[in-house]
Amino acid sequence: MKVTTAGESHGKGLFAIIEGLPAGLTLDMGAINAALAARQGGYGRGARQKIEHDEIEILSGVRNLVTLGSPVTVAVWNRDYENWRPIMAPEGCDTSLKRLTKVRPGHADLAGIQKFGQTDARNVLERASARETAVRVAAGEICRQLLAVLGVEVKGYVVSVGGVRDTNVYPFGALSNKTDLGMLSEELTAAAKAEIDACRMAGDTLGGIIELRVSGLKSGFGSCMTYPEKLDARLASVLMSVQAIKGVEIGDGFALATRRGSAAHDEICYENGAYRRATNHAGGIEGGMSTGEELVLRAAMKPIPTLMQGLSTVDVATNKPARAAAERSDVCAVTACEVVLEAALCTELARVVLERLGGDTMQEVISRYGDLS
Ligand code: EPS
């Protein structure tokens, strides 16, 4: 299976083509749209979300809600395009409008114009923008529905926002009961909102940490034989590909480096005819393969680089010092990022599962998964 996305932040829309989905997967459009709405939510989002009302439109590969085995094309149209048509229209527009030359530290602006030979960072930022994640969520939710048929479930929550961090350990079942910030504690949510409010007043932004967990994945997905097949490498890669992610850890991750081996590894036992690990410091992956225990991953999101206060930069039109450009921005998008990371994880997991199982139809996929121990 292969997923490609396209589309600019203020262009006509965002699009994804999913190739290699088996025939016979029944889609729940309501669940996909609910995830798109969740991505738009959270405390600290910017004015753009008041304009958009993201909804999926399926353009190919599905008939009467069931996949056909042909490439599935999904679209999420940009309502804001009506305001940007004179600036963005592929058929012809005025490119002297909304030029961005006071490049933002931390964004793709400067590295992008250097790489692509541009003088206007708009030609780079339109694609680098996290607006692209709307369609990644749509594609990821389709993949989540495929995994769910096999009993594989993906959940996540916001562990921290800025300096407000939840240090509790939660069972998988507790991860559904989230606050509007995507956290699991009301008290920490209130503290995080206060920090977001303070940031908004200061014209600043905030990042955070997201934890993702997967239950129901059988052992043996991924491989120790070649490095591109390693499950940990693949999952870290897809999480790292999400805008603003600067760190990923699996299981106890960085903390493992501080422990002795006796406190770092999960002892093995045999219970009710199956091998189990007594603990799960490895986050469900050993030797690049799933162990059958829950997958546990964490990702660190940096603060969004568009600051209303504007950081020091250079105006690339004059090469003189300037304050970085800022029109509107999210103060904190960690809640949205959690939704995106779940979707990205679902996409890569579905790829891993289909690579091992093959199958043209969902019946084949289901029966092959059932045959695994
Ligand atoms: C986003 C839409 C964007 C930004 C944000 C994510 O809208 P606009 O640029 O029109 O205000 O709110 O993009 C970024 C964080 C970024 O760095 O570009 C969205 O729909 O998620």
Residues whose N, C-alpha, C, O or C-beta is under 5 A from the ligand:
A	BS01	EPS	G46 R48 S129 A130 R131 I304 R328 D330
